[in-house]
């Protein structure tokens, strides 16, 4: 099986900010935001950039929202990301 390359444009190239400027990433717990946080964690370690994850539990979906919040906390911690 051939490995697929992921194209990732470094945030400082898009934003114009310094590579050491902190990055705040919204994390819903879904596949898209989780994948982005994973890539940002790698970027942060490589460039010594502080990456912070933000998750908002509006408590609209009851226990499901609480599970999302718990997942986001654990996922962030496993990546070494502040939340």
C-alpha positions in Angstrom: 0.0 0.0 0.0 1.4 3.4 -1.0 1.6 6.1 1.7 -0.3 9.3 0.9 1.4 12.6 1.6 -0.5 15.3 3.5 -0.1 18.8 2.2 0.1 21.2 5.2 0.7 24.9 4.7 2.4 26.2 7.8 0.2 28.7 9.7 2.8 31.5 9.8 2.9 31.4 6.0 -0.8 32.0 5.8 -1.2 34.5 8.6 2.0 36.5 8.2 2.6 36.2 11.9 5.9 35.0 13.3 6.3 31.2 13.5 6.6 31.6 17.3 3.2 33.4 17.7 0.8 31.2 19.7 -2.0 29.4 17.9 -5.5 28.9 19.2 -7.3 26.1 17.6 -11.0 25.4 18.0 -11.6 21.7 18.7 -15.1 20.3 18.4 -14.0 16.7 18.8 -15.0 15.8 15.2 -12.6 14.3 12.6 -11.7 17.6 10.9 -10.8 19.6 14.0 -9.0 16.6 15.6 -6.9 16.1 12.4 -6.1 19.8 12.3 -5.0 19.8 16.0 -2.9 16.8 15.4 -1.0 18.6 12.5 -0.7 21.7 14.6 0.7 19.8 17.5 3.5 18.4 15.2 4.1 21.9 13.8 4.2 23.4 17.3 6.8 20.9 18.5 8.9 21.4 15.4 8.8 25.2 15.6 8.5 25.6 19.3 5.2 27.4 18.8 2.6 27.3 21.6 -0.6 25.6 20.4 -3.7 25.9 22.6 -7.0 24.0 22.0 -10.4 25.6 22.8 -13.6 23.6 23.2 -16.9 25.0 24.1 -19.5 22.8 25.7 -22.9 24.6 25.4 -24.6 21.7 27.2 -27.3 21.6 24.5 -26.8 17.9 23.7 -26.6 16.7 27.3 -24.4 13.7 27.9 -23.2 13.6 24.3 -21.8 17.1 24.7 -20.1 16.0 27.9 -18.5 13.1 26.1 -17.3 15.5 23.4 -15.7 17.7 26.1 -14.0 14.7 27.8 -12.7 13.5 24.4 -11.3 17.0 23.6 -9.6 17.2 27.0 -8.0 13.8 26.7 -7.0 14.2 23.0 -5.4 17.5 23.7 -3.5 16.2 26.7 -2.3 13.2 24.7 -0.9 15.6 22.1 0.8 17.7 24.8 -1.5 20.6 23.9 -2.9 23.0 26.5 -6.6 23.3 26.7 
